[in-house]
Amino acid sequence: MQDSGNGDFLLKRIPRCDTIVYELFTRRKIAMITCPKCRRNLPEDSEHCKFCGSEIKLNTDKLSSDSHKSKPKKKVSSGKIVIATIAAVMSVVVVSVIILLGPGNPTLDINGNDKISAIKDFIKNPVYNNDDVATVTFPEGFTATQIAERLEENNICNAQEFLERVQNPSEELLNKLEITNKDERVFTLEGYLFPDTYEFYIDESVDSVIGRFTDNYFARISDKDRQRAAELGYTMDEIMTIASIIQAEAGNSENYKVSSVLHNRLDTGTPIECDVTINYLETHCSPFLENGITEENRNNYNTYKCPALPKGPICSPGYDSIKAALYPAETDFLFFVTDQDLTTYYYAVTWDEHVANCKTAGVPGY
């Protein structure tokens, strides 16, 4: 917070620092005297040295005895103490607010007498004046490669470097996410780059960028969610995989019914047979892999072949899809199909019902 010289204050955040640093400037000058014994500086109205205990006398070598009297201590009025306390509290509040606002260079210019109102307005509508910060939105259902491309488009970080780190995260993060099959996945952190709107520094480090995504995931997933996953007999990682398929198949319109189909098939040992898992490999992975898709990848993600879930999530699900994976609708459905516009969903319990639905939906081959 900087005194502008007329009672106004200006709080500035020093940009481009991962650790937030603030400078507090003051123009107030304090007159000092020197202890004749230990030669340390003291306020001019000191009667004794706080370091060596010596009595302080003003200009003892030259002044008469009448001049040896110590200056009386200045009394500070209670009003001034209250004002000083309020100013200190304001400083702490404003600094705390800007820390919570995240990256950027917010500038708070507090003018006039109504400083409290100015702080309230700033909290609601912070003013950023920093070309080194970008606000980027990642929709629900985005894949790691789509996220990487958008990051590079906004000059946040290099897409390839980001994907390399997504493939090879730290052991600490793997343990925290409880991912135990890293080598069987295409992009290890797929599903955990939580969809949201973020503020990034331009040319931010890849680790910092990934940290923003995963920190958001940890903030959204509660202990209750983890307990519910355990009640269903799944790990949270498996729930995230189910949620990603729900997100890709249904978005938010039919989440809970689609979830019931997936759970019913998994409970009966029936392959879930979802085309979106194959599309994930061919569209969102293959173009970004130096050696393309391997046969092992296909075996791990082709849900027409693998007996249960793919080895990991196929996109970043929103929380509604995660909730649907945790709380599926109670149905007996084992099949679903959509029309050509992907707007109408048809559900069935038996294969014959499903075939009839496919004809109604206009699916080729039925």
N, C-alpha and C positions, 0 to 999 in steps of 0.2 A: 504494500500500500504506500503510495507516494504522496507526500504533502505538496500540493501545487503552489503553496505560498499564500493562499487566501482562505484556508480552512477547508478546501476541497481535497478529495483523495482520489488517487488513481492506482488501482491494483493491476499489475501486469504479470502474466505468466511467461516465463522464458521458454520460447518454443524449441522444438527438436530435442527435448530431453526426455528420456524414459522415466527418470526420476524427476518428479516435479520440484522445481526450485523457485523460491520466491525471494525477492530482494525488498527489504524494508528500509526506506530512506527517511531520514529526519534532518531537518534544518536547525533544530534546537542546539544551541551551543552552551556548554557548561564550563564556567570558570574554574580553574584548578590552581592549587598551590602545592608546593613540594615540602615533604617532611624534612626538617634539617638534619635528622639523625639517619633515617634509612633511605632518604632521597626518593621515596615513592610518591606518586601523584595522588592528591586527595581533593575533594570538593573544597572550595574556598572557605566555607563556613564551618569546617571541621575544628573541633576543640582538642581532640586527641587523635593520634595516628592509629588507625584500625589495624595496622600491621605490626608496629613495634610498641605501641602504647604511649609514645612520647607526647607531652603536652605541646600543643601547637600555639605559637605566638607569632603575631603578624610582624614581619620585618624587625626581629628582635635586635639586630645589630644597629639600627639607625633610629628607631622610633622611641619616643619618651615613654615613661611609665604610663602616662595617660593614654598612650596609643596601644598599650598591651592588652586592652580589654578585648575579649573575643566578641565577634559580631553575634548578635542574638540570632537564634535559629528562626528561620522563616516559617511561619505557621501556614499550613496549607488548609484552605477552607474545605469543609465537607463537600461543598458543591463541586469544587475542582476534582476532588477524589472520585466523585460519582461520574463526572464527565470522562475522566481518564479511564475508569473501569468500563464504561460503555464503549469507548473507542477501542479498548483492548478486545472486548467481546466481539465487536463488529469485525475486527481484523480476523479473529479466529473463525467466525461464521463464514465470512466471504472466502477465505482461503479454503475452508472445508468444502464449500459449495463448488468451487472451481475444480478441486480435486475430483469430486464426484461427477463433474461434467465430462470427464474423459479428455481425449486428445483435442488439441486445438489451441488457440491463443485468444481466449475470451478476454475482453477488456471491459472493466467496470469503471465507469466515470461517474463518481458520486458528486454532484454539484448541489449547492444550496443547503438549506437547513434540514430538509426532509430526507436524511440519508437512509433511514430504515425503509421507507417506501421505495427508494432507489434500489436497495438490495433485494426487496421482494420482487420488483419488476424484473431484475436481472436473473433471479432464480427461475422465473416463469419463461423469460425470453432472453437467454444469454446471447450476447452479440459476439460473433466470431469475426476476426479480421486476420485470417491466416491462410495464405495460399498453399501452405504445406499440408493441409488436411483435406481429406475427401470423404464424403458421406456416400456409402454404397449399400444397396439393398440386394439381398440374396433371397429369392422366393423359396417357399416350401417346395420340395421335390427337386431342387437343383442337385446335380452330381458334383463330385470333387473336381472333375475336369471343367464343368461349366463355371464353378466358383473360381478356379484358377484363371480361366480366360477373363472373367470379369475383373478380377484383381489386377491383372496385367493391363487391361484396357483403361483402368483408372490410375495406372502408374503407382500402384501400391507395392507390388513385388513381381518378380519374374515368374511366369506361369510354370515353367518346367522345374524351377527350383522349389516352388511350392509343392508340386506334385511329388517330387522326389522326397520331400520331407513328410508328406502325407503317407507315402509308401513306407518310410523308415522313421517313425517317430521315436522319441526317447523311451527307454525301458520304463522310466518313472511314469510316463503318461500311459503306456500300455498297461502297466499294473493298476493304475488308478481307474482306467476304463474296463479293466478285467477282460482284456482281449488276449486270448490264449492261443490263437491259431493264425498269427501274423503271416506266416509263410504260405498259407492257403488262400489268402485274399489278394485281390488285384490292387486296390488302394486301401491300405490298412485303416485309415481314419474315416473312410466313407461312412456317412450316417451321423458322424459326430461333429460335423461342421455346421453348427446349429443355424437354421435359416432365420435371418433377422436383418435389421438395418444397423450398420456399424459405422463408426468414424475411425479412419485410419490416417496415419501419417503417410505422406508420399515417401516412397522408398523405405518403407518400414521393414524391419527384419522379418524373415519368414517365420521364425520361432515365435515372435511377438504376435504376428497375424494369426497363426494357428492357436496360440494361447487365448486370443479373444474369442474365437469360435468355441473352443472346448470349455473355457470358463463359463460361457453362457449356457452350454449344455449342463454342466454341473450345477449351475444356479437354478435351472428349470426342473431338473429331475429330483424328486423328493425321496425321503426315506420310505414314505408311504407307497410310492411307485415301485421301489425296489422290493418292498414287502409283498406287494400284489403280484409282481413277477414271480417271486418264490412260491406264492400260493398256487399259481398256475403251473408250476413245475418248470419254469424257464429262468434263464439268467437274464439280466437286463440287456446284455448284448443280443441275445436271441429275440427279445421283445423289440429292440431297435431294428432288427432285421425284418420282423413281421411288420412293424410300423412303416418301414421304407417301402415294402411291397404294397401295403394299403395306400400309402401316399401316391405311388405310381399308378395304381389301378383305379383309385376312386377319388383322389383329392380329398375334399371335405364333404361331398354330397352324400356318399353312401358308405362312409367309413366303417360304421359299426356292423352293417350287414355283411360287407366284404370281409371284415375281420372274422365274423362268425363262420363264413365259408372256410377261411384259412385254418382256423382253429379246429373246426370239425374234421377237416381232411387230415390235419396233423394228428388229431386224437385217434383217428381210425387207421393211421399208417398209410394213407393214400397220398401219392405225390401231389403237390399243390398245382403243378402244371400252369404256371403263370408266364405268359409271353414277355412280360416286362423284364424278367430276369435275363432272358436271352437278348432282348433289345439293349439292355444295359451294357452287356459285353461288346456287342457289335457296334453300337453307336457311340457310347460314352467312354469306352476303354480302348478298344482296338486302335483307333487313330493316334493314340497318345503313347502306345507301347512300342518300344524299338523293335521287339521281336513279335509283335502282334499277339493275338490270343492263342494260348497253348491248349492242348487237349486237356490238360489238368484243369485249366480255367473253366473250360466248358463243362467238365464233369462236376466242378464245384458250384457252378452257378446255373446250369441248365436244370430247371425244376421239373422238366419232363423225365430227367434221368436220375437226378439225386433223390434219395429216398425221403428226405425231409426238407429242412430249410437250406438255402444257399449258405455259403461259408461266412457271409457278412452282409450288411446293408447294401442297398443298391442306389440310395440317394439320401438326402437330408430330410427326414420327415419333420413336419410341424408337430407341435405338442398335441393337437387334436387327433392326429393319426397315432401318436404314441398312446394317448388315452384310449383310443379305440382298440389298439392291440392289447391293452391291459383289461379292458372291459367290453368284450365283444357282445353283440346282441345275442339273445338266446333263441336260436333257430335250429332247424334240422337240415338247413341247406348245405349241399355239397358242391353245387355248381352255380356259376353266374356267367352272364354274357351281356355285352352292351350292343346298342345299335351302332350304325356307321358314324353317327355324330357324337358318340360317346356321351349321350345325354340321358338315355333310358337304360336301366339295368333290369335284367330278367334273372330270377333265381329259381333253382329247382332242387328237389331232393333226389330224384332218380335220373338215370341217364336218358330215358325216353322223354321225360319232361324237359330235360336240357336240350335235346335234339329239336323238340318242338319250339323251344324258345329261340334257338339259333335260326330256325326258318323264319320266325316272326321278326327277328332282329335283322334279317337280311344278310346273315353271315354266309359267304361263299362256301360251297361244298356240302350244304345241308339241304 
